[in-house]
Amino acid sequence: MSRVAKLTIIVVVASLISIIIVIARSSLSAKQRKITLIEKVKQSPEIPINFTNFDGVPLTIQRAVTKEISAAEYQQLTGNDAFGADRFAALPNVTLLNVTNQRVTTLTVTVGNRQTKHWCVVNFGQANIAAGQTFSMTAADWRRDKVSKIGNDNKTATAPSKVTNFDAARLWWPGGARANDLVFRIALVEFEDGKKWEVDKARGSLW
């Protein structure tokens, strides 16, 4: 092999190594930016959403809050297109209290956006909320059937979640939260004796 050929091979190999290093650094930088943004979202203020505790509802809503991000942040977090939306709101974190003297076995809740008319519902088929017990759900629990965890000495049932970060597109939906457009409702409650409570469609309307 001639000297020129050897030098050409060396130059090509060196160029390839340089490209690999640049790509690796770029990938690491993008990953670090994403991690930083996730932490920023976690530390951002929680925004209360609209809810009403109507008379006669077996569970009272103690807390319902969400997070809000820009379209650019949504794209950076999820890698998805914003499709014209300028803001995105996370599905809400909610805490409910069983105010009856019966155990709740099944729970269905819903949340809607008055501006976009989008809505989501989730059914907790094994909610198992004792009388006087609270029940918490996170953004990651929406659209999934969950089983609550209950400790022997713990009065709080927490719905487990497989999604721990805010980079999952299904945790977000278009439309902001600050205009008080998000509405949370309890739709159905079933007790251990088989009796059911269902929301009045007129009074419990999201819109």
Buried (B, 14 or more C-beta within 10 A) or exposed (E): EEEEEEEEEEEEEEEEEEEEEEEEEEEEEEEEEBEEBBEEBEEEEBBEBBBEEBEEBBBBBBBBBBBBBBBEBBBBBBEEEBEEBEBBBBBBBBBBBBEBEBBBBBBBBBBBBBEEEEBBBBBBEEBBBBEEBBBBBBBBBBEBEBEBEBEEEEEBBBBEBEBEBBBBEBBBBBBBBEEEBBBBBBBBBBBEEEEEBEBEEEEBEBE
